[in-house]
């Protein structure tokens, strides 16, 4: 706890520097704290921790930093960088092992030390992870992004500084039983952690679990599951809400051991049930057998969601009528942005290369340990391998499987994408489609577009990320098209009969003049904002289960799909329906439009540069689709963005792709 004077002066923050707050302490305080060492200009040059300070008035570290917006965005984008992702709930929820990093000794130190010294530093070792190999990998990634940044120490004139945690700071002390009895007739919306001494570990988990599921305290007598079960026999909306609440209860009952699903998917008590359900998942059916090439390259287009997004997402797609989405295959800056290369190599096993990351799978068990942990490097490839039955099970001999399927015991799978993580252009689904197509061709089979579309749905379920079918439809089929699912009964039959007839695609033919207009008037703006919405898909599905306004929004999309398609056929981009679609997105996923994007859209409209704009995919960041006013060029938008946008914003051209998948065999 620290205090400032009654009337502190305003602070000025340099928009290009990190500001690290500190105070002038005494030599005794440095024995239990960290300190900044600064130069004559006030820039941080090194840190020390729990050591005797030689000079007067040491700069004692306060747990407060200011990162300007540009550096905050750069810092937050680390959540998707492995192995740093292991230090976030996003990574841990995906099944990866945790990683302990210090904001000060693993970030601030990157601004004032050369790479070799920073990566190998043992300063304040207890504040960082004990896995030195992973820690060094993480520090290299951090140093690459922050070593050119400056960090300035700002000394605050504190009037008081002390730790909370001693008994004198506790105004009320009661025995555990008395506390629980006093709470029995209260409604608790939140159980807060208490401020305690930093020398001991405490947890509120036991109290939270006890209150939630009535393990030890007979004062809370509601049988939650009995009430929920009674609701399930009522009308469909009641049943959907009851199922949602049941899933929430089961997640609590799993005590944090569940997976990304809305119930405890990773809990051992449910293993038998889930394994039984997996028997109904169909691997992708083989097509006609051809000769086996030594090298396969598959390049794929990105997709623009024009109308109807979320109508493709199970279970919403099972009840929507029609369950249809309109989208478009595109080149970005004249190129296909996504590719998969599969080639024979002399090294035994499967080598996965994704950017700077290389993963070696030497046995079948390696594949089965990673396929359902989406933050693990190579997890998507592992899920695709299982989908094409390479291998059929964790006990299979991987080298024999590779020899039988691909004619080699060594296979390299390289995935490339020029799109940033969380772009909103369907990158992961498109990449999955490219991987499956490449694996099929590399083993002598050619899979149909429908088979791949069905297989990607399976891959995303195996991966535990979930998802709909519109991304793979967008990248597999040419130009502008409408994808739609069959009625519910047909979907169920195709699932259990292991067919791939669940999604139909209708190509929307447009005139050459309108295609040229799209190529000149549609623009992509990368917002520089990384999408951070955790479990966005699950939140939307839960909201749909709960009924109410979300059902009405879905109905508004259903009722306007046909009108949207008719406008496209007539050669008109229906901007008013796009606005309706974007408003629906923002209603379904609250907070999916960051403030920086809201301001950008307003500025572009105020300058009369655009007619409409909408964030790609689920929103939250990534790319912004822009439809220019007639007569406005891409260069005019690029000039405006460079002048009024942030440094991370970039402008890219769009070209309708009428051959979205290209294949090269050697």
N, C-alpha and C positions, 0 to 999 in steps of 0.2 A: 504494500500500500504506500503510495507516495502522493504528496500534495504540492500544488503550485501556489504562488502568492495569490491573494484575493483578486487581483486585477492583472492577470498575465497579459503580456503583449501578444499581438498577432504574429503567427509564424509565416515566413515566406518559404515556399518549397520550390526548389529548382526543378523545372519540368523534365530535365534530362538526367537527374541524379537520384540515387537512393539517399534518403535522409535517415540516419540512425541516431536515435535519441539516447542521451547519457546524462550523467550528472557528476559534479566534482565531489568525489568521496574522499575517504581517508585511507591510509595504508592498511588499516585493520580490515576494512571492508573488502579489499582486493583478495584477501585470503579465502573468501567464500563466494566471490563473484568473478565475472569476466570483465575485462577492460578493453577499451579501444586505444590503440596507439596511433596518433594523428601527426600529420606534418604541419608545416607553418601555415598552409592554406586551409587547414581543418579537414583534409581528406584522410580517410581511414587507411592506414598503411599496414596494420597487422592487428591481431587480437591476442590476448593472453587470458589465462584462466587459472584462478586460484593460485596466484603466485605473488610474492612480495614485489611491490612496485617501488622502483628506485627513486623516482622524482616526486615532486609535490603535486597534490591535487590530481590523482589519477582519474581518468574518464571511465566511470563505472557504467557498464551496459544496462540500459533499461529495456524491458521486453516490448519495445515499441519501434516500429519501422514505418516509413512512408515510402511507397513505391508509386511513381507517377503512372498515369494510365497506360502508356506504352510499355513500361516495364512490368506493370501488373499483368497485362495481357500475355506478355512473354513468359512470366512466371507461372501463370495459371495453365498455360499450354503444356507445361511439363507433366500434367496429369496423364497424358497419353504417350509419354516417352518411357520406354522400358530401359532399365529397371526402376526408374523413379516412380512409375505408376504403382509400384508395390507399397509406397509410403502413403497412398491415398485410400480412402474407403472404396473408391471405384475399383482399384486393383484388388484389394482384400476381398470385396464382395464377389469378385470373379474367381476366387479360389487360389490366388497367388499368396505366397508367404509374405508377411509384412516386412517393412524396411523402415528403420529408424533414422531420420535425418534431422539435423538442427538447422533452423532458419539462419542462425548466426555463423556457426562453424562449418556449415556445408553450403552456404549461399553467400553471405557477406564476405567471407574469406576469399571467394573466387574473384572478387573485384580488386584484390590487393596482393595476390601472390602469383608467381609463375605457375604454369600447369603442373610441372613435376612436383613442386613443393606442396601445392594445394591438394593434389590427388593422394599423396603419400602422408599428409599431415596426421599426427596422432594427438593433436591438441584437443582437450576435452573429449577424450575417447568414449567416455560413458554417455555422452550426449548423442553419439552416432552409432550406427549399426555395427555389430561385432563381426558380421560377414564381410571381411575386408575386400574380397574380390568384387562382390556386388556393390559395395560402397565406392570402390574406385571407379567402376563403370558409371555409377550415378554421378560422381563428381566430375568425370570427364564431360558428360553431357551438360552439366550445369556450367562448367568453366567455358565451354564452347559458346554458350548463350550470354554469359554475364562478365567475361573477363575484360571487356572493353568499357564496362559501365564504371562510373565513379560513385563512391559512397562517401557522403559528407557527415561528419559527427556534429550533432547539434546539442549543445550543453544546456540543460534546463535548470533554472534556479529553484531547485526543490527546497521546500521548507520542512519536509518530514519524509522519512523513508523507513519502513519497517515491514517485517513479515507478519502475516496473519497465520495463526495456527496454534498458538499457545492458549492455555485455558482462560487467561484473562480476557480473550476476545470472544468467549462463548458466554452469552447472557443466559442461556437456558440449557441445562443438562438433565435429561430424563432417562430412565431405564428403557430398553428396547420395547418390552411388553407394554409399558404404559404409553409409549408413543403410538404403537399400533392400535391399542384400544381407543385412544383419543381420536384416531383417524377413521374408525370404523363407520361412522355415520357421515363422513365427509366425502365430497366428490373431488378426486384428484385428477387434474388434467396434466400434471407434470410432477415428477420427482426430481428435484435438483441436487446436483453434487454439492457437498459442503467444502469450504476452504479449510484445509488441514495442513499439518506440518509436512514439509517436503521430504522428511526422512522416513515416512511410512507410506505404505500403499493401502488405499481404501477403495471400496466399490459400492455403488448403490444397486448393483445388478440383483443381489439377493432380495432386497426390498422390492424392487420393481417386479421381479418374477413372482414373488409371494403374493403381492397385491393383485397382479394380473391374472394368475391362474389358481389362486386359492389352495395353495399347497398346505400351509401350516396354520392358517388363521380361520377358525370356524365362524368368525363374525361376518364373513363375506360369503353368503350362502347361495348366490345365484348360479344355477347350472347353465352356463353359457351355451353349451352345445345343444342342450335340450330345447332351449328357446329358438336357436337358429334352425334346428331341424323342423320345428313346428312351422316356421315361416316358409320353408321350402315347399310345403304342400299347398300353398296359396297360389296367387296369380304369378305369371312369369316375371314381372318386375320385382315382386317380393322375393321370388326364388333367386333371381340374379343378385339382389342385394344381400340375401342370406349367404349365398356362396362366397361373395366378396368378404363378408365379415368372418365366415368360417375360415377362409384362407388367412385372414389377419390373426385370428386366434391361434391357428396352427403355427404361424410364424413365431408368435410369442412363445408358444409351447416348446418350440425347437430350441429356445434359448440362444438365438443368434447363430445356430449351426445350419440354417437353411441356405439355399442358393438364391439366384436371382429371381426364380419363380415366386409367385405370390404365396406359396406355401413352402414347407421345409423340404425342398427337393433333395438336399444332401443328407438328410437325417437317416441313419441306418434303419430306423423303424419302418421307413417307407420304401426301402430298397427293393424288396420282393415285388411290391405292387408296380413300381416304375419299370422294373426289368420285364415284368409280364406285359406291360403296355408297349415296350419297345419292340416286341415281337411283331407288332402290326406295322412298324415302319418299314417301308419298302426301299431297298437299295435301288439305285437307278437301273432300269432295264438295259441290257446290252443291245446294240443295234447290229448291223451286218459287220462281219469280221473282215478287216483289210490287212495289208502288210503292216508290219510294225516299223515305224520310222525311228531314227536315232535322235531326232530333235524335232520338237514341236513348239511353235510360237503362236499364241492366240492374242490378238489385240481387240479391245472392246471399247465401244462408245460410252459416254456418260448419258444420263437421262435428265430431262426437265419434266417435273410434275406440273402439268397444266391445270388439272382439275380433278377433284374427287379423292385426293390423298386421305388416308385412314380408312377408306371404304374397302381397302385390300387387306386389312389387318384382322386376323382371327382374334376373337370370335365375332368382331363387328361384321366381317365379310359374310358370316354364316346367316345373318339376319337381314342384311341390307337388301333392298329391292328397288332398283338394280344395284348389285355390288360391282360398280364399274369405275374405272380410273382412266383418264386421258393423259397420255404423256408422249414424250418425243425423244428419239435418239439424237445425240448431238456430238459434234467435234468441238473441242475447246482449243481456241487459237489454231484451228485447222488440223488438229491432231487427235487421234484416239488416245485418251489419257491413261488407259489401264491395260496392262498386259501380263501374261503368264508364259514363262518359258520352261519347258520340260525337256531335259536332255540326259543321255547316258553319260555316266562318269565312271572312272576306274575305282573310286572309293566306295566300299561296300556300305549299304544302308541308304537312307534318304537324307539328302542335304537340302535344307530350306534356306533360301536367301531372301530377305525382305529389307531393302535399304542397306544399312550398315550392320544389320543383325544376321547372324548365321546360326542355324540350329541343326544339329545332327541327330537323326533318329536311327538308332542302331538295332532296335528290336520292336516288335509289335506293342509291347507294354508301354514304350515311350509315347506312342501315338495315342493310346487309350488313356494315358495319364494327363494329356494336354488338351484333348479335343473339346472338353466342356469348361475350360477356363479361358474365357475370351481375352484376358489381358496377358496371357502367356505368349511369348513369341512363337509364331507358327501355329497357333491354335486353329485359325481358320483353315489352313492347309490340312491339319490333322482331321478336322471334321469332314472336309471334302474327301480325304482318303478313305475314311470309314464309310462315307456315303457310297463310294464306288467299290466298296468291299475290298479295300487294300489296307489292312488285312481283314479277314472275316471275323476274327476274334483276337483277344489279347494273347492267347497262347499260340497263335500261328507262328510259324517260322518265317520271319520277314524276308530273308534273302531268297527262300524258295518261292514265296509269293511274288516277289519282284521278277525272278527269273521266268516264272510261268506266265505272268501278265505282260511284262515289258521286254523280255528277252535280255535282261541284264540284272546284275546284283547291286548295281549302283545307279541311283537316280537323283538328279538335281532338279529342284523346283524353285524357280526364281519368280518373285512377284514384284511388279513395278507399278507405280502410280505417280503421276505428276500433280495429283490433287491432294490438298492438305487433309489431315484427319478431321472428321466431323464436317466435311464439305457440304453435306446435304444433297449431293448428286448421286447417291446410291452406290458409293464406292465399294463398300464391303460386299454387298450382294452381287454387284457386277463382277468384282474380282472372284467371288465364289463361282459364278457362272463360267468365267474364263478358265479357272483352275479345273473345273469338272470337264469342260470341253477339251482342254489340253490333255488331261489324264486319259480321257476316253480315246482320243486320237493316238496318244502315245502307246496305248495298248491294242491298237488296231480296230477300235470301234468308233462309230460316228453316232453321237446322241442327237436326237431331235430337239428342237427348241422347247417343245412341251415337256419332254423328259427333263431337260435341264431346269426349266422353270419349277417343276415339281421337286427336283432334287435340291435346289437352293432353299426352298421352304424347309426341307428336312435338315439341311446343314445348319440353318439358323436355330432350329429347335435343338439339335445336338450341341451346338455351341452355347446354348442357353440365353442367347440375346433375343431370340424371337424375331418376328417381323412378318411383313406381308409379301405379296408377289409382284408389286408394281415395278420395283427396281429391276428385277431380271427381265420382265416383259419389256421395259424401256430400253434395255441394252441389247436384247436378243432379236427384236423385230424392228424392221426399218421404218424410218420416218415417224409420222404422227399416227398413233393408233389408240384404239379403245380396248382395254383389257377388262374382262368381266368373268365372274365365276358363275357356275351353274347353281341351280336351286339347292337348298340345304340337303335334301335327300340324295341328290346326285353326288354332292361332295362327300357325304359319308360313305356312299357305295364305292366311290373311286378310291377312298382312303383304305378301306378294309379289303377291297379287291385288288389292291396294289396296282392301280392303273394311274395314268398321268393326265386324266381328262378333266381336272378340276378347274383349269383356267382356259378360256377361249380368247382369241385376239382378233379384232376386226381392224384392218388397215383403213385409215381415213385418207382417201385420195384428195389431194389439193392441186390447184393449178400452179404452173411454173412461176407465174408472177407473184403469187402469194408466198411461195417458198423463198423467192428472192427477197420479198419484203421481210419475212421472218429473219433471214440471215443478216439483214441490214439494221433491223429495228430492235432485235432482242440482244441484250448484252448481259454478261455476268460481271458482278462486282464482288470481289472477295472482301468481306467486311473486316478481316483481321481479327475477328472475334471467334475464339474456339468454343464450340458447343460444349457446355458443361452439365447439361441437364442429366442428372443421374436417374437411370431407370425410367426415362420419359415414356417409353412404350407401356411399361407396366402401370404407370400413373394414369394414362389415357384409358387403358382397358379397365382399370378399377373404376374410373369415373363413369365409363359406359355401363358397367355392371350396376352402379348405384342408381342409374336412371336420371330423371329430371332433365335439366337444360341440355345436357350433352346428347341425349337421345334426339332432341329437337334439332340440334345442329346437324347431326348425322342425316336426319330426314330432309333437311334443306339441301344437302349435297345430293342425296338420292334423286330428288325431284327436279334437279337442274342439269343432270348429266346429258340428257338427250338434247336440250336446248344448246348446251355448249358445243356438242358435236356438230349440230346443224350450222352453227355460226362458223365453225372452222371450215366446213365443207363449202360454205358460201364465200370463203376468202376473207373473213373478218376475225380479228382477234377480239373476243368479247371481254373487254377490260372490266365491265361492271360485274360479270360473273367471276372473274379472277379476284376482284375485291371481295366478293361474297365468300369465295373459297379461302382467301387469306384471313378474313375475319373469323371464319370457322376454325382454322388452324389455331388462331390466338385464343379462341374460347376453349378448345379441346386441351390445349397445352399452355396453361397460364404461364406467362413470363417468357414465352418463346421468342419474343421480339425484344432484344436488348435495347437500352436507351440510345446507344450510339447508332443503332440501325433506324430507330424511330426518327431521330434527328436528321439522319442522312436522307431518308425518304422525303421528309418535309422540305429539306433544302432543295432537292432535285425537282420537286413539284413546284416550289416557289420560284425557281429559276426557269420554269417552263421547259425543262429538258425531257421530262418523262410523262407518260400518261398513267402508268401504274407500276408497282414493284411489289414483289413478294419473296419472302425467304424460302430457300430451297429445302425440300424434305420436311422434317419435323420442326425446323426452325431452331432458335437458340443461338445461332451463329452460322459460320460457314459462308456460302454464297448467297447473294441477293440477285434474283432475276429482275431485269429492268426492261420495260417496253417503252422505247423512245417515242417522243412526239415525231410526227411526220416532218422530215427535213433536218432533223438533228442527227449528227454523226457520232460515231464512237469516239473520235478524237476530241469532240467537244466535251463529252462526259469525262474522258480521261483527264483533260485539262482541268475541269472543275474539281475532280476528286483529288488531283495532285495539289490543288490550291487550298481546298477546304476540308479534305478528309484527313485521316490519320496516316502515318507513315506506312502502316501495314496494309492499307487498302490498295487493291490493284484492279484493273479493268481488263476483261477478256472477251474475245469475240465468240459468237455462237454460229455454227453451221449445221443445218439439218443433215443427218447422216442416213443415207438410204442403203448403206451396206455396213451395218453396225458391228459385225463380227468378221474379222479377216484372219485367215489361217495360213501359216507357212510351214511346210514339212521338209525335212532333210533326211 
